[in-house]
Amino acid sequence: MTLSGWLVEDLGMETVVPLLANSLSMLTIMSFTIMTLYNYLNNYGLMSYMEYPIILLQVYVMMYFVLKYKGMLDTPIAPLMTVIYFAGIAGFLMEILHKDILSYLVPLCTPLSGFAKVTYIYGIIKTGNAENVSLVTWIISMLTNVSRVFTVYVDSADPKLLFNFFVSTILSSGVLGTAIFYQAMARTKHRVARRKTGRRRSHND
């Protein structure tokens, strides 16, 4: 998944379910962290998961400014959660926490990602509007997931990772198909409206 794809999903959730947006953003960060640790500790090829640490670095910066803008950096909860988060990462890297724990956490990342995309599809259908959806973004997301299915199969054939990317491919395709359908419908309505306007003008003349 690309950073732009993640941002689009997050913006979509804020539109549809604003009360859940912040918590889902944090859960998404946890999902990327779990996937990065799982791949790293199992010595999988860097190219098969390199997008995760890259996205995380960018999300860290973004979350810092979001928390700063909301004035939450001065509250006790922000530094406490940060310490717990990085302590957990250090625990896995130093093998204080056994890496098998991640094997149980990885399957939880699939429904999280799936929920974000299903919510986005629901938002498009509910509003009947996909004008602000970037088709290029979702084409890239779909192709990225397809390529990850191939690279994971060649590198490790890990069933958990294969299932995660397979589901992501289907749901990204679902978002793309839904957006194409509603954008085409909007163009059709626009053409019909223009024809009706043209006929009225001709009739008045």
Backbone as a printed PyTorch tensor [residue, N CA C, xyz], in Angstrom:
tensor([[[  0.8440,  -1.1900,   0.0000],
         [  0.0000,   0.0000,   0.0000],
         [  0.8810,   1.2430,   0.0000]],

        [[  0.5230,   2.2510,  -0.7990],
         [  1.2760,   3.4890,  -0.8530],
         [  0.7890,   4.4520,   0.2130]],

        [[  1.5960,   5.4910,   0.4880],
         [  1.1880,   6.5070,   1.4630],
         [ -0.0660,   7.2100,   0.9960]],

        [[ -0.1300,   7.5210,  -0.3090],
         [ -1.3170,   8.2010,  -0.8280],
         [ -2.5570,   7.3440,  -0.6520]],

        [[ -2.3910,   6.0190,  -0.8390],
         [ -3.5280,   5.1310,  -0.6350],
         [ -3.9960,   5.1470,   0.8060]],

        [[ -3.0390,   5.1310,   1.7330],
         [ -3.4010,   5.1780,   3.1560],
         [ -4.1130,   6.4790,   3.4930]],

        [[ -3.6150,   7.6030,   2.9700],
         [ -4.2290,   8.8920,   3.2640],
         [ -5.6330,   8.9770,   2.7040]],

        [[ -5.8210,   8.4490,   1.4970],
         [ -7.1570,   8.4750,   0.8930],
         [ -8.1320,   7.6880,   1.7430]],

        [[ -7.6900,   6.5010,   2.2060],
         [ -8.5670,   5.7030,   3.0550],
         [ -8.9050,   6.4510,   4.3280]],

        [[ -7.9090,   7.0910,   4.9180],
         [ -8.1270,   7.7830,   6.1810],
         [ -9.0550,   8.9700,   6.0030]],

        [[ -8.8720,   9.7100,   4.9160],
         [ -9.7560,  10.8400,   4.6460],
         [-11.1740,  10.3590,   4.4070]],

        [[-11.2910,   9.2040,   3.7570],
         [-12.6130,   8.6520,   3.5250],
         [-13.3000,   8.2940,   4.8240]],

        [[-12.5730,   7.7240,   5.7550],
         [-13.1540,   7.3630,   7.0450],
         [-13.5800,   8.5980,   7.8110]],

        [[-12.8010,   9.6720,   7.7150],
         [-13.1610,  10.8940,   8.4250],
         [-14.4620,  11.4720,   7.8770]],

        [[-14.7020,  11.2550,   6.6010],
         [-15.9240,  11.7590,   5.9930],
         [-17.1300,  10.9530,   6.4440]],

        [[-16.9440,   9.6340,   6.5190],
         [-18.0730,   8.7540,   6.8100],
         [-18.2830,   8.5520,   8.3000]],

        [[-17.2060,   8.3040,   9.0140],
         [-17.3170,   8.0430,  10.4530],
         [-16.2920,   8.8860,  11.2020]],

        [[-16.5320,  10.1910,  11.3450],
         [-15.5530,  11.0810,  11.9570],
         [-15.1960,  10.7130,  13.3880]],

        [[-16.1180,  10.1070,  14.1180],
         [-15.8240,   9.7690,  15.5060],
         [-14.7890,   8.6560,  15.6200]],

        [[-14.6700,   7.8280,  14.5520],
         [-13.7330,   6.7100,  14.5980],
         [-12.4190,   7.0100,  13.8910]],

        [[-12.3230,   8.1490,  13.2320],
         [-11.1780,   8.4220,  12.3690],
         [ -9.8550,   8.3990,  13.1170]],

        [[ -9.7840,   9.0960,  14.2750],
         [ -8.5200,   9.1710,  15.0010],
         [ -8.0920,   7.8140,  15.5370]],

        [[ -9.0330,   7.0600,  16.1040],
         [ -8.6830,   5.7490,  16.6460],
         [ -8.2580,   4.7960,  15.5400]],

        [[ -8.9350,   4.8610,  14.3790],
         [ -8.5570,   3.9990,  13.2700],
         [ -7.1980,   4.3900,  12.7040]],

        [[ -6.8640,   5.6810,  12.7660],
         [ -5.5450,   6.1210,  12.3160],
         [ -4.4620,   5.5020,  13.1870]],

        [[ -4.6810,   5.4900,  14.4960],
         [ -3.7150,   4.8940,  15.4060],
         [ -3.6230,   3.3860,  15.1910]],

        [[ -4.7600,   2.7490,  14.9570],
         [ -4.7510,   1.3120,  14.7000],
         [ -4.0350,   0.9900,  13.3930]],

        [[ -4.1490,   1.8940,  12.4190],
         [ -3.4470,   1.7020,  11.1540],
         [ -1.9430,   1.7670,  11.3660]],

        [[ -1.4940,   2.7010,  12.2060],
         [ -0.0700,   2.7900,  12.5400],
         [  0.3870,   1.4990,  13.2120]],

        [[ -0.4270,   0.9860,  14.1180],
         [ -0.0870,  -0.2690,  14.7810],
         [ -0.0060,  -1.4100,  13.7690]],

        [[ -0.9030,  -1.3800,  12.7920],
         [ -0.9060,  -2.4180,  11.7620],
         [  0.3910,  -2.3930,  10.9650]],

        [[  0.8160,  -1.1940,  10.5370],
         [  2.0690,  -1.0710,   9.7900],
         [  3.2570,  -1.5180,  10.6420]],

        [[  3.2210,  -1.1830,  11.9250],
         [  4.3150,  -1.5530,  12.8270],
         [  4.4070,  -3.0650,  12.9850]],

        [[  3.2600,  -3.7040,  13.1810],
         [  3.2300,  -5.1620,  13.3330],
         [  3.7560,  -5.8480,  12.0780]],

        [[  3.3100,  -5.3740,  10.9150],
         [  3.7470,  -5.9860,   9.6630],
         [  5.2490,  -5.7970,   9.4440]],

        [[  5.7640,  -4.6190,   9.8030],
         [  7.2030,  -4.3610,   9.6560],
         [  8.0130,  -5.2800,  10.5580]],

        [[  7.6190,  -5.3720,  11.8290],
         [  8.3350,  -6.2280,  12.7750],
         [  8.2560,  -7.6980,  12.3700]],

        [[  7.0860,  -8.1200,  11.9300],
         [  6.8980,  -9.5230,  11.5400],
         [  7.8300,  -9.8950,  10.3890]],

        [[  7.8880,  -9.0400,   9.3760],
         [  8.7560,  -9.3080,   8.2300],
         [ 10.2270,  -9.2490,   8.6100]],

        [[ 10.5940,  -8.2460,   9.4030],
         [ 11.9980,  -8.0630,   9.7830],
         [ 12.4990,  -9.2180,  10.6470]],

        [[ 11.7230,  -9.5890,  11.6560],
         [ 12.1620, -10.6330,  12.5820],
         [ 12.1550, -12.0220,  11.9510]],

        [[ 11.4210, -12.1840,  10.8590],
         [ 11.4320, -13.4600,  10.1400],
         [ 12.4430, -13.4610,   8.9940]],

        [[ 13.2420, -12.3800,   8.9310],
         [ 14.3260, -12.2710,   7.9410],
         [ 13.8360, -12.3640,   6.5000]],

        [[ 12.6530, -11.7910,   6.2440],
         [ 12.1550, -11.7460,   4.8740],
         [ 12.8680, -10.6390,   4.1080]],

        [[ 12.8640, -10.7440,   2.7910],
         [ 13.5550,  -9.7660,   1.9610],
         [ 13.0060,  -8.3610,   2.1610]],

        [[ 13.9040,  -7.3870,   2.2730],
         [ 13.5020,  -6.0030,   2.5280],
         [ 12.5680,  -5.4750,   1.4480]],

        [[ 12.7940,  -5.8740,   0.2050],
         [ 11.9840,  -5.3650,  -0.8970],
         [ 10.5250,  -5.8070,  -0.8010]],

        [[ 10.2580,  -6.8520,  -0.0280],
         [  8.8820,  -7.3420,   0.0810],
         [  8.0580,  -6.5720,   1.1060]],

        [[  8.7210,  -5.7120,   1.9130],
         [  7.9600,  -4.9480,   2.9110],
         [  8.5090,  -3.5390,   3.1230]],

        [[  9.3310,  -3.0660,   2.2030],
         [ 10.0150,  -1.7860,   2.3920],
         [  9.0560,  -0.6080,   2.5290]],

        [[  7.8540,  -0.7190,   1.9160],
         [  6.9250,   0.4160,   1.9840],
         [  6.4390,   0.6760,   3.4010]],

        [[  6.4030,  -0.3640,   4.2480],
         [  5.8900,  -0.1800,   5.6060],
         [  6.7430,   0.7730,   6.4450]],

        [[  8.0630,   0.5550,   6.5790],
         [  8.8560,   1.5170,   7.3630],
         [  8.8840,   2.9110,   6.7560]],

        [[  8.8290,   3.0000,   5.4180],
         [  8.8180,   4.3140,   4.7690],
         [  7.5420,   5.0670,   5.1340]],

        [[  6.4040,   4.3570,   5.0640],
         [  5.1280,   4.9750,   5.4270],
         [  5.1280,   5.3730,   6.8980]],

        [[  5.6590,   4.4960,   7.7510],
         [  5.6710,   4.7840,   9.1850],
         [  6.4360,   6.0660,   9.4980]],

        [[  7.5910,   6.2550,   8.8700],
         [  8.3790,   7.4630,   9.1180],
         [  7.5870,   8.7150,   8.7560]],

        [[  6.8760,   8.6490,   7.6440],
         [  6.0820,   9.8010,   7.2190],
         [  4.8790,  10.0130,   8.1330]],

        [[  4.2790,   8.9100,   8.5770],
         [  3.1140,   9.0130,   9.4540],
         [  3.5160,   9.5590,  10.8220]],

        [[  4.7130,   9.1820,  11.3060],
         [  5.1930,   9.7240,  12.5770],
         [  5.2350,  11.2520,  12.5260]],

        [[  5.7910,  11.7740,  11.4370],
         [  5.8960,  13.2280,  11.2810],
         [  4.5050,  13.8540,  11.2170]],

        [[  3.6220,  13.2260,  10.4420],
         [  2.2660,  13.7500,  10.2970],
         [  1.5240,  13.7420,  11.6320]],

        [[  1.6380,  12.6340,  12.3770],
         [  0.9430,  12.5330,  13.6520],
         [  1.4770,  13.5400,  14.6640]],

        [[  2.7810,  13.8190,  14.5890],
         [  3.3680,  14.8160,  15.4920],
         [  2.7040,  16.1750,  15.2930]],

        [[  2.5700,  16.5840,  14.0380],
         [  1.9790,  17.8930,  13.7610],
         [  0.4750,  17.9040,  14.0520]],

        [[ -0.1910,  16.7670,  13.8480],
         [ -1.6160,  16.6850,  14.1840],
         [ -1.8160,  16.8600,  15.6820]],

        [[ -1.0090,  16.1380,  16.4710],
         [ -1.1120,  16.2410,  17.9280],
         [ -0.7220,  17.6390,  18.4130]],

        [[  0.2840,  18.2140,  17.7580],
         [  0.7080,  19.5650,  18.1300],
         [ -0.3810,  20.5770,  17.8210]],

        [[ -1.0220,  20.4260,  16.6570],
         [ -2.0880,  21.3460,  16.2550],
         [ -3.2770,  21.2500,  17.2030]],

        [[ -3.5730,  20.0300,  17.6750],
         [ -4.7040,  19.8290,  18.5820],
         [ -4.3450,  20.1200,  20.0370]],

        [[ -3.0770,  20.4710,  20.2880],
         [ -2.6530,  20.7860,  21.6440],
         [ -2.5810,  19.5910,  22.5640]],

        [[ -2.3380,  18.4040,  21.9870],
         [ -2.3230,  17.1790,  22.7840],
         [ -0.9260,  16.7710,  23.2250]],

        [[  0.1030,  17.4770,  22.7420],
         [  1.4690,  17.1240,  23.1270],
         [  1.7540,  17.4380,  24.5900]],

        [[  1.0200,  18.3930,  25.1450],
         [  1.2350,  18.7860,  26.5390],
         [  0.4560,  17.9240,  27.5260]],

        [[ -0.3880,  17.0360,  26.9950],
         [ -1.1630,  16.1640,  27.8800],
         [ -0.3330,  14.9360,  28.2480]],

        [[ -0.5860,  14.3270,  29.4060],
         [  0.2080,  13.1540,  29.8340],
         [  0.0390,  11.9410,  28.9230]],

        [[ -1.1130,  11.8100,  28.2630],
         [ -1.4010,  10.6010,  27.4970],
         [ -0.4950,  10.4500,  26.2850]],

        [[ -0.1480,  11.5700,  25.6170],
         [  0.6560,  11.4930,  24.3930],
         [  2.0510,  10.9230,  24.6530]],

        [[  2.8300,  11.4930,  25.5920],
         [  4.1570,  10.9090,  25.8540],
         [  4.0820,   9.5000,  26.4360]],

        [[  3.0450,   9.2210,  27.2360],
         [  2.8970,   7.8880,  27.8210],
         [  2.6850,   6.8380,  26.7350]],

        [[  1.7750,   7.1210,  25.7980],
         [  1.5050,   6.1820,  24.7120],
         [  2.7180,   6.0270,  23.8020]],

        [[  3.4700,   7.1270,  23.6130],
         [  4.6750,   7.0710,  22.7830],
         [  5.7180,   6.1560,  23.4080]],

        [[  5.9090,   6.2900,  24.7220],
         [  6.8780,   5.4450,  25.4370],
         [  6.4620,   3.9780,  25.3650]],

        [[  5.1810,   3.7010,  25.5790],
         [  4.6840,   2.3200,  25.5250],
         [  4.8750,   1.7430,  24.1250]],

        [[  4.5820,   2.5560,  23.1150],
         [  4.6940,   2.1130,  21.7220],
         [  6.1310,   1.7100,  21.3770]],

        [[  7.0850,   2.6090,  21.6500],
         [  8.4780,   2.3250,  21.2970],
         [  9.1000,   1.2830,  22.2300]],

        [[  8.5970,   1.1790,  23.4590],
         [  9.0640,   0.1220,  24.3600],
         [  8.6500,  -1.2460,  23.8230]],

        [[  7.4430,  -1.3150,  23.2630],
         [  6.9900,  -2.5630,  22.6570],
         [  7.8480,  -2.9580,  21.4670]],

        [[  8.1850,  -1.9720,  20.6280],
         [  9.0550,  -2.2410,  19.4760],
         [ 10.4170,  -2.7320,  19.9460]],

        [[ 10.9870,  -2.0410,  20.9440],
         [ 12.2920,  -2.4360,  21.4810],
         [ 12.2340,  -3.8360,  22.0820]],

        [[ 11.1050,  -4.1620,  22.7090],
         [ 10.9530,  -5.4880,  23.3030],
         [ 11.0490,  -6.5950,  22.2700]],

        [[ 10.4440,  -6.3810,  21.1090],
         [ 10.5270,  -7.3850,  20.0440],
         [ 11.9230,  -7.4300,  19.4300]],

        [[ 12.5260,  -6.2590,  19.2000],
         [ 13.8510,  -6.2120,  18.5770],
         [ 14.9250,  -6.8220,  19.4740]],

        [[ 14.7720,  -6.6580,  20.7880],
         [ 15.7400,  -7.2040,  21.7440],
         [ 15.3620,  -8.6170,  22.1840]],

        [[ 14.2880,  -9.1510,  21.5820],
         [ 13.8090, -10.5050,  21.8470],
         [ 13.3600, -10.7090,  23.2900]],

        [[ 12.9870,  -9.6130,  23.9450],
         [ 12.3570,  -9.7280,  25.2630],
         [ 10.9460, -10.2770,  25.0790]],

        [[ 10.2890,  -9.7850,  24.0350],
         [  8.9890, -10.3190,  23.6240],
         [  9.2250, -11.2930,  22.4740]],

        [[  8.6390, -12.4640,  22.5600],
         [  8.8800, -13.4850,  21.5350],
         [  8.1870, -13.1070,  20.2320]],

        [[  8.8730, -13.3530,  19.1260],
         [  8.3250, -12.9640,  17.8260],
         [  7.0800, -13.7610,  17.4420]],

        [[  6.8480, -14.8920,  18.1060],
         [  5.6420, -15.6720,  17.8140],
         [  4.3660, -14.9000,  18.1510]],

        [[  4.4970, -13.9210,  19.0470],
         [  3.3380, -13.0830,  19.3830],
         [  2.8330, -12.3720,  18.1290]],

        [[  3.7780, -11.9640,  17.2810],
         [  3.4130, -11.2560,  16.0540],
         [  2.6210, -12.1460,  15.1040]],

        [[  2.8640, -13.4490,  15.1770],
         [  2.1330, -14.3840,  14.3140],
         [  0.6380, -14.3630,  14.6140]],

        [[  0.3040, -14.0560,  15.8720],
         [ -1.1030, -13.9630,  16.2590],
         [ -1.6820, -12.5770,  15.9670]],

        [[ -0.7930, -11.5780,  15.8760],
         [ -1.2500, -10.2070,  15.6350],
         [ -1.4120,  -9.8930,  14.1510]],

        [[ -0.5950, -10.5340,  13.3080],
         [ -0.6450, -10.2520,  11.8670],
         [ -2.0380, -10.4810,  11.2720]],

        [[ -2.7290, -11.5880,  11.5990],
         [ -4.0760, -11.7720,  11.0270],
         [ -5.0550, -10.6580,  11.3900]],

        [[ -4.8050,  -9.9500,  12.5040],
         [ -5.6880,  -8.8540,  12.8960],
         [ -5.5210,  -7.6440,  11.9850]],

        [[ -4.3850,  -7.5640,  11.2940],
         [ -4.1370,  -6.4310,  10.3950],
         [ -5.0270,  -6.4930,   9.1610]],

        [[ -5.4180,  -7.7040,   8.7670],
         [ -6.2550,  -7.8600,   7.5680],
         [ -7.6460,  -7.2610,   7.7450]],

        [[ -8.3860,  -7.5990,   8.8180],
         [ -9.7070,  -6.9670,   8.9830],
         [ -9.6250,  -5.4660,   9.2030]],

        [[ -8.5220,  -4.9790,   9.7980],
         [ -8.3670,  -3.5370,   9.9960],
         [ -8.2880,  -2.8240,   8.6580]],

        [[ -7.4060,  -3.3190,   7.7890],
         [ -7.2770,  -2.7360,   6.4560],
         [ -8.5700,  -2.9020,   5.6670]],

        [[ -9.1910,  -4.0790,   5.8270],
         [-10.4390,  -4.3330,   5.1150],
         [-11.5480,  -3.4050,   5.5530]],

        [[-11.6380,  -3.1470,   6.8600],
         [-12.6790,  -2.2640,   7.3730],
         [-12.5300,  -0.8550,   6.8130]],

        [[-11.2820,  -0.3850,   6.7130],
         [-11.0390,   0.9540,   6.1760],
         [-11.5430,   1.0660,   4.7420]],

        [[-11.2620,   0.0490,   3.9330],
         [-11.6600,   0.1000,   2.5280],
         [-13.1590,  -0.1170,   2.3510]],

        [[-13.7270,  -1.0140,   3.1470],
         [-15.1780,  -1.2300,   3.0790],
         [-15.9150,   0.0380,   3.4840]],

        [[-15.4030,   0.7240,   4.5090],
         [-15.9990,   1.9890,   4.9400],
         [-15.9160,   3.0280,   3.8360]],

        [[-14.8050,   3.0290,   3.1230],
         [-14.6270,   3.9830,   2.0250],
         [-15.6120,   3.6940,   0.8970]],

        [[-15.7820,   2.4080,   0.5650],
         [-16.7570,   2.0260,  -0.4600],
         [-18.1630,   2.4290,  -0.0260]],

        [[-18.4770,   2.1860,   1.2420],
         [-19.7870,   2.5460,   1.7810],
         [-20.0260,   4.0480,   1.6730]],

        [[-18.9850,   4.8360,   1.9450],
         [-19.1070,   6.2870,   1.8520],
         [-19.4160,   6.7470,   0.4390]],

        [[-18.7730,   6.1160,  -0.5470],
         [-19.0210,   6.4730,  -1.9480],
         [-20.4590,   6.1350,  -2.3350]],

        [[-20.8940,   4.9240,  -1.9510],
         [-22.2480,   4.4850,  -2.3030],
         [-23.2970,   5.3360,  -1.5990]],

        [[-23.0580,   5.6570,  -0.3300],
         [-24.0310,   6.4270,   0.4420],
         [-24.2150,   7.8250,  -0.1260]],

        [[-23.1090,   8.4760,  -0.4960],
         [-23.1940,   9.8320,  -1.0450],
         [-23.4870,   9.8290,  -2.5360]],

        [[-23.2020,   8.6930,  -3.1930],
         [-23.3830,   8.6280,  -4.6390],
         [-22.4320,   9.5460,  -5.3760]],

        [[-21.3090,   9.8440,  -4.7390],
         [-20.3590,  10.8050,  -5.3020],
         [-18.9420,  10.2620,  -5.1800]],

        [[-18.2570,  10.1530,  -6.3280],
         [-16.8690,   9.6860,  -6.3270],
         [-15.9640,  10.6610,  -7.0670]],

        [[-16.4080,  11.9190,  -7.1720],
         [-15.6440,  12.9000,  -7.9340],
         [-14.2750,  13.1810,  -7.3250]],

        [[-14.1770,  13.0910,  -5.9920],
         [-12.9100,  13.3970,  -5.3260],
         [-12.0030,  12.1800,  -5.1650]],

        [[-12.4240,  11.0470,  -5.7020],
         [-11.6190,   9.8340,  -5.6070],
         [-10.6130,   9.8030,  -6.7550]],

        [[ -9.3500,   9.6180,  -6.4200],
         [ -8.3070,   9.5310,  -7.4370],
         [ -8.2180,   8.0970,  -7.9560]],

        [[ -8.5830,   7.8990,  -9.2110],
         [ -8.5080,   6.5570,  -9.7920],
         [ -7.0600,   6.0840,  -9.8820]],

        [[ -6.1560,   7.0140, -10.1520],
         [ -4.7350,   6.6590, -10.2580],
         [ -4.2270,   6.0930,  -8.9370]],

        [[ -4.6380,   6.7280,  -7.8330],
         [ -4.2170,   6.2610,  -6.5050],
         [ -4.6410,   4.8240,  -6.2640]],

        [[ -5.8860,   4.5080,  -6.6110],
         [ -6.3920,   3.1660,  -6.3340],
         [ -5.8990,   2.1450,  -7.3430]],

        [[ -5.5700,   2.5820,  -8.5500],
         [ -4.9170,   1.6760,  -9.5010],
         [ -3.5420,   1.2900,  -8.9740]],

        [[ -2.8130,   2.2980,  -8.4640],
         [ -1.4900,   2.0320,  -7.8800],
         [ -1.6140,   1.1060,  -6.6760]],

        [[ -2.6230,   1.3690,  -5.8290],
         [ -2.8370,   0.5310,  -4.6470],
         [ -3.1130,  -0.9130,  -5.0470]],

        [[ -3.9750,  -1.1040,  -6.0440],
         [ -4.3140,  -2.4540,  -6.4910],
         [ -3.0960,  -3.1670,  -7.0760]],

        [[ -2.3570,  -2.4670,  -7.9460],
         [ -1.1850,  -3.0770,  -8.5740],
         [ -0.0810,  -3.3590,  -7.5590]],

        [[  0.0390,  -2.4730,  -6.5600],
         [  1.0330,  -2.7020,  -5.5060],
         [  0.7180,  -3.9740,  -4.7350]],

        [[ -0.5600,  -4.1580,  -4.3990],
         [ -0.9560,  -5.3660,  -3.6740],
         [ -0.7550,  -6.6230,  -4.5150]],

        [[ -1.0490,  -6.5210,  -5.8120],
         [ -0.8300,  -7.6660,  -6.7060],
         [  0.6500,  -8.0270,  -6.7530]],

        [[  1.4960,  -6.9990,  -6.8670],
         [  2.9400,  -7.2560,  -6.9150],
         [  3.4380,  -7.8430,  -5.6030]],

        [[  2.8280,  -7.4120,  -4.4800],
         [  3.2350,  -7.9410,  -3.1780],
         [  2.8470,  -9.4170,  -3.0370]],

        [[  1.7130,  -9.7990,  -3.6000],
         [  1.3300, -11.2150,  -3.5880],
         [  2.4110, -12.0400,  -4.2790]],

        [[  2.8890, -11.5360,  -5.4050],
         [  3.9160, -12.2530,  -6.1680],
         [  5.2490, -12.2930,  -5.4170]],

        [[  5.6970, -11.1290,  -4.9020],
         [  7.0010, -11.0780,  -4.2370],
         [  7.0090, -11.8870,  -2.9410]],

        [[  5.9030, -11.8400,  -2.1900],
         [  5.8250, -12.6260,  -0.9520],
         [  5.8270, -14.1190,  -1.2710]],

        [[  5.1070, -14.4930,  -2.3280],
         [  5.0690, -15.9110,  -2.7130],
         [  6.4580, -16.4090,  -3.0960]],

        [[  7.1950, -15.5990,  -3.8440],
         [  8.5380, -15.9890,  -4.2760],
         [  9.5130, -15.9780,  -3.1040]],

        [[  9.3880, -14.9720,  -2.2220],
         [ 10.3630, -14.7940,  -1.1410],
         [ 10.1490, -15.7590,   0.0140]],

        [[  8.8940, -15.9010,   0.4710],
         [  8.6620, -16.7030,   1.6740],
         [  7.4370, -17.6040,   1.5990]],

        [[  6.4930, -17.2630,   0.7220],
         [  5.2210, -17.9960,   0.6260],
         [  4.5070, -18.0530,   1.9730]],

        [[  4.6750, -16.9910,   2.7720],
         [  4.0370, -16.9280,   4.0880],
         [  2.5240, -16.8100,   3.9000]],

        [[  1.7390, -17.7770,   4.3850],
         [  0.2840, -17.7510,   4.1420],
         [ -0.4110, -16.5450,   4.7590]],

        [[  0.0780, -16.0760,   5.9110],
         [ -0.5480, -14.9150,   6.5610],
         [ -0.3900, -13.6720,   5.7010]],

        [[  0.8140, -13.4570,   5.1790],
         [  1.0670, -12.2850,   4.3460],
         [  0.3430, -12.3980,   3.0090]],

        [[  0.3350, -13.6030,   2.4410],
         [ -0.3590, -13.8060,   1.1690],
         [ -1.8480, -13.5090,   1.3070]],

        [[ -2.4400, -13.9840,   2.3930],
         [ -3.8670, -13.7350,   2.6190],
         [ -4.1360, -12.2420,   2.7860]],

        [[ -3.2660, -11.5570,   3.5310],
         [ -3.4280, -10.1230,   3.7680],
         [ -3.4140,  -9.3380,   2.4590]],

        [[ -2.4320,  -9.6210,   1.6070],
         [ -2.3210,  -8.8890,   0.3480],
         [ -3.4000,  -9.3090,  -0.6500]],

        [[ -3.8360, -10.5630,  -0.5790],
         [ -4.9020, -11.0220,  -1.4700],
         [ -6.2060, -10.2900,  -1.1580]],

        [[ -6.5340, -10.1930,   0.1310],
         [ -7.7440,  -9.4730,   0.5420],
         [ -7.6310,  -7.9930,   0.1840]],

        [[ -6.4440,  -7.4130,   0.4040],
         [ -6.2350,  -6.0020,   0.0770],
         [ -6.3980,  -5.7490,  -1.4170]],

        [[ -5.9420,  -6.7080,  -2.2320],
         [ -6.0900,  -6.5760,  -3.6850],
         [ -7.5630,  -6.5460,  -4.0780]],

        [[ -8.3430,  -7.4650,  -3.5060],
         [ -9.7770,  -7.5330,  -3.8210],
         [-10.4890,  -6.2490,  -3.4030]],

        [[-10.1900,  -5.7610,  -2.1910],
         [-10.8780,  -4.5730,  -1.6900],
         [-10.4360,  -3.3080,  -2.4220]],

        [[ -9.1520,  -3.2160,  -2.7710],
         [ -8.6950,  -2.0710,  -3.5610],
         [ -9.3740,  -2.0690,  -4.9270]],

        [[ -9.5370,  -3.2610,  -5.4940],
         [-10.2570,  -3.3800,  -6.7680],
         [-11.7120,  -2.9640,  -6.5930]],

        [[-12.2850,  -3.2960,  -5.4190],
         [-13.6630,  -2.9030,  -5.1380],
         [-13.8280,  -1.3980,  -5.0590]],

        [[-12.8840,  -0.7290,  -4.3860],
         [-12.9260,   0.7370,  -4.3130],
         [-12.7900,   1.3340,  -5.7080]],

        [[-11.8390,   0.8040,  -6.4780],
         [-11.6060,   1.3040,  -7.8310],
         [-12.8370,   1.1170,  -8.7060]],

        [[-13.4270,  -0.0790,  -8.6620],
         [-14.6130,  -0.3480,  -9.4710],
         [-15.7880,   0.5360,  -9.0810]],

        [[-15.9800,   0.7310,  -7.7690],
         [-17.0690,   1.5880,  -7.2890],
         [-16.8700,   3.0290,  -7.7440]],

        [[-15.6310,   3.5110,  -7.6490],
         [-15.3310,   4.8850,  -8.0570],
         [-15.5460,   5.0750,  -9.5560]],

        [[-15.0970,   4.1030, -10.3500],
         [-15.2800,   4.1880, -11.8080],
         [-16.7660,   4.2270, -12.1540]],

        [[-17.5570,   3.3800, -11.4910],
         [-18.9970,   3.3110, -11.7640],
         [-19.6790,   4.6440, -11.4730]],

        [[-19.4110,   5.2200, -10.2910],
         [-20.0960,   6.4550,  -9.9080],
         [-19.5700,   7.6670, -10.6680]],

        [[-18.3020,   7.6580, -11.0430],
         [-17.7940,   8.7500, -11.8680],
         [-18.3950,   8.6920, -13.2660]],

        [[-18.5440,   7.4830, -13.8130],
         [-19.1810,   7.3290, -15.1250],
         [-20.6460,   7.7490, -15.0590]],

        [[-21.3220,   7.3940, -13.9630],
         [-22.7230,   7.7820, -13.7890],
         [-22.8590,   9.3000, -13.7150]],

        [[-21.9180,   9.9460, -13.0210],
         [-21.9500,  11.4070, -12.8980],
         [-21.7430,  12.0680, -14.2610]],

        [[-20.8280,  11.5110, -15.0700],
         [-20.5960,  12.0710, -16.4090],
         [-21.8320,  11.9070, -17.2890]],

        [[-22.5010,  10.7560, -17.1620],
         [-23.7190,  10.5110, -17.9460],
         [-24.8120,  11.5030, -17.5740]],

        [[-25.0030,  11.7250, -16.2710],
         [-26.0110,  12.6850, -15.8110],
         [-25.6830,  14.0890, -16.2960]],

        [[-24.3900,  14.4120, -16.3040],
         [-23.9730,  15.7380, -16.7500],
         [-24.2700,  15.9320, -18.2320]],

        [[-24.0070,  14.8890, -19.0420],
         [-24.2880,  14.9820, -20.4760],
         [-25.7880,  15.1050, -20.7370]],

        [[-26.5820,  14.3240, -20.0000],
         [-28.0430,  14.3930, -20.1600],
         [-28.5580,  15.7760, -19.7940]],

        [[-28.0280,  16.3400, -18.7030],
         [-28.4510,  17.6740, -18.2720],
         [-28.0930,  18.7230, -19.3180]],

        [[-26.9200,  18.5890, -19.9340],
         [-26.5020,  19.5450, -20.9650],
         [-27.3950,  19.4480, -22.1920]],

        [[-27.7790,  18.2200, -22.5560],
         [-28.6610,  18.0430, -23.7090],
         [-30.0280,  18.6690, -23.4520]],

        [[-30.5560,  18.4580, -22.2410],
         [-31.8510,  19.0360, -21.9030],
         [-31.7850,  20.5570, -21.9350]],

        [[-30.6810,  21.1070, -21.4210],
         [-30.5110,  22.5600, -21.4240],
         [-30.4390,  23.0850, -22.8480]],

        [[-29.7130,  22.3420, -23.7180],
         [-29.6000,  22.7480, -25.1160],
         [-30.9370,  22.7080, -25.8340]],

        [[-31.7430,  21.6920, -25.5480],
         [-33.0640,  21.5840, -26.1760],
         [-33.9870,  22.7090, -25.7260]],

        [[-33.9170,  23.0610, -24.4500],
         [-34.7510,  24.1470, -23.9400],
         [-34.3910,  25.4690, -24.6030]],

        [[-33.0910,  25.6940, -24.7830],
         [-32.6570,  26.9320, -25.4310],
         [-33.1220,  26.9780, -26.8750]],

        [[-33.0290,  25.8170, -27.5680],
         [-33.4660,  25.7630, -28.9670],
         [-34.9660,  26.0020, -29.0660]],

        [[-35.7150,  25.4450, -28.1100],
         [-37.1690,  25.6110, -28.1020],
         [-37.5510,  27.0660, -27.8480]],

        [[-36.8220,  27.7180, -26.9400],
         [-37.1080,  29.1210, -26.6340],
         [-36.7880,  30.0250, -27.8130]],

        [[-35.7360,  29.6520, -28.5780],
         [-35.3810,  30.4520, -29.7490],
         [-36.4340,  30.3110, -30.8390]]])
